[in-house]
């Protein structure tokens, strides 16, 4: 947390006001190098924590379950903004449209893949293109039975 310019108290207080937290595995490990697993466990009891894993996919952790979404295999031209695209699309479909965690994760996974197929951070897909792509490329999303699998995925 110090690497982010935050003391533990300020960061903990801010977390109490969040419904969802999105961060990459690299950010998680930089902020909590020794006890990231404890942080994920604690925050996921209060809200949703989404951990993007780059070309390995993403994790959606809640009190009830942990979902793993495998990244779609595409010819990536530029990954700039893929995590932001994922976060925005997940947030829209889960919080605005009331979709399930699995559906929101599928839309977000597809949108991030589509973003990577184009240059620039501005190249996020529109809804029509996203729905057509998702109909062709169905992301593999599974609930993890053993939360210890997180240790293998986050590195």
N, C-alpha and C positions, 0 to 999 in steps of 0.2 A: 504494500500500500504506500509505503514511503516513496517508492519509485514513481508513484502517481501524484506525489505532493500532498497526500492526505494522511492525517493521523487516524489511528484505529477508531477513536470515538466518533469523529466526523463521518467516517465511512459507514460505520455501523448505524449511526442515526439516519443517514441518507437511505440505507437499505430498508428501513422500516416504512418508507413512503413509496416503495416500488412494488408494482404488480409483476413486473418481469425485468430480468437483467440479461442482456446479451453481451457476450464477450468471447474472444477467441481463446483457444487453448494456450496460445503463447502469452496472452494478457493475463490469463488466470495463473499460469505458472510464474510469471514475473511478479504479480501482486501477492501471491501466496505460495512461495517456493516450497515451504516446509509442510504446510497444512491445507493445501487446496481442497483435498477430499472432505475435510471437516467443514470448510466454507461452503462447498456445494451442498453438503448434507443439511447444514443449518439453514441456508437461504431457501433451499427448495421446500422446506417445511412452511415457509411464509408465502412464497410466490413461485414463479416459474423462472428457472435459470436455463438459458440456452447457450450452449458452448459450440462455437463453430470450429471445425477441425480441418479447414481447407479442403484439399482434394480427398480427404478421408470421410467427409460428411459433417454431421452435426449430432448433438445430443440435446434432448429436451428433458429436463429433470423437474419433477414436481413431487409433492408429498406422496402421491399415489403410485407414480411410476416413472421409469426412465425409458425414453424412446431413443433409438438410434436410427438416423436416416442416412443411408449410404449416399454418397455424392453420385450424381449422374455422370457418366463418362461422356465427355464432349471434347471437341478440339478447342482448347482454351487459347484465346488470343490475348486476353488481358484480364487479370483477376482483380484489378483495382475496383473497389466498390462492391465486390461480391458479398461480403459480410453485411454491409449496410443494406444492400438489396434484400438479403435474407431477412434481416431484422424488420425492415419496413413491411415486407409482404407478410411475414408471420404475424406481426402486430395487427395489420389490417384484417386478415382473415380470421384470426382468433378473437380479437377484442371487438372489432367493428361488425363483422358478419356473424360472429358466434359459432364459427366452425370448430370442430374438435381439434385437439392437439395434433392428431395424426394428419388431418386434412390441412391444417395451417402449415405443418411441417412439409407436407408434400408440395404445396404451392410455393413455399419459400425455397425449398430445394430446387425445384424446377426454375424458378425465377433467377436464383443465383447462377445456375448452370447457363441459362440463356444470356445473362449479363456477361459471363466469361467468354462467350462466343463472339463478342464484339469489343471494339476498342473504346476506352474511356469510361469514366465513372458515370456518365450521363446515360449510358446505353441500357438502362433497365427496360424490361419488356412491358408492353401494354397488356391489358387484361385479356383481350381476344387472343392475342398471340400466345399468352401464357396458358390459357385454357386449351388451346389447340396442341401446344407442345406437351402439356401434362397428359392429354389424352393419348399421345404417342409414346411418351417416355414416363412410365409409371415408376416413381421412386420406391425403392425397397425401404420400408419403415417397419421396424420391429421393436417390440417391448423387450427390454433386457430383463431376463429372469434373475440374473446374478449381477447386482450393482458393482461387484468387484471388477467387472469387465471394464469399468471406467479407467482403472489403472493401466490397462493395455491400450486404451484409445487416446488417453490424454498423455502426451509426452512432449 
